[in-house]
């Protein structure tokens, strides 16, 4: 199963972005996407941005991730 997580682009240096996953930052290569800029959202999988998201799609995806994390947290309790 492949999981791609939404992240916001915080910085771009050459063809590598620093992206933010709700407070956790990491690098993501931009080889597979076009028209990216600081502030946009991308789906990241295995260190690569694989799709540029609209702000609405990013919001919906982030809300779904929050719900999933809450469910998993409740199961651990």
C-alpha positions in Angstrom: 0.0 0.0 0.0 1.3 3.5 -0.9 0.6 6.4 1.3 1.1 10.0 0.3 0.8 12.7 2.8 -0.1 16.4 2.2 2.5 19.0 3.1 2.9 22.7 2.6 6.0 24.0 0.8 8.0 26.3 3.2 11.2 26.8 1.1 12.5 25.9 -2.3 16.2 25.5 -3.0 17.0 24.4 -6.5 14.8 21.4 -7.1 14.3 20.4 -3.4 11.6 21.8 -1.1 11.4 22.0 2.6 7.8 20.9 3.4 5.8 21.0 6.6 3.7 18.1 7.8 1.8 19.8 10.6 5.0 21.0 12.4 7.4 18.3 11.1 9.6 19.5 8.3 11.5 17.4 5.8 12.9 17.6 2.3 11.0 16.6 -0.8 12.3 16.5 -4.3 10.3 18.4 -6.9 11.3 16.4 -10.0 7.8 15.1 -10.6 5.7 18.3 -10.2 5.5 21.6 -12.0 4.4 25.1 -11.1 5.3 24.8 -7.4 5.9 27.8 -5.1 6.3 28.5 -1.4 2.9 28.2 0.3 1.4 25.6 -2.1 0.5 22.2 -0.9 1.8 18.9 -2.4 1.3 15.2 -1.8 4.6 13.7 -0.7 5.6 10.0 -1.1 9.0 8.5 -0.4 10.7 11.9 -0.4 9.1 13.1 -3.7 6.3 15.6 -4.2 4.0 13.7 -6.5 1.1 16.1 -7.0 0.4 19.7 -6.4 -2.9 20.2 -4.5 -5.4 23.0 -4.6 -5.9 24.7 -1.2 -9.4 23.0 -0.9 -8.0 19.6 -1.7 -5.2 20.1 0.8 -7.7 21.2 3.5 -9.9 18.1 2.9 -6.9 15.8 2.9 -5.5 17.3 6.1 -8.9 16.9 7.8 -9.0 13.3 6.8 -5.5 12.7 8.2 -6.5 14.4 11.5 -9.5 12.1 11.8 -7.4 9.0 11.1 -4.8 10.0 13.7 -7.5 10.6 16.3 -9.0 7.2 15.7 -5.6 5.5 15.9 -4.9 7.4 19.1 -8.2 6.3 20.6 -7.4 2.7 19.7 -4.0 2.9 21.5 -5.7 4.2 24.7 
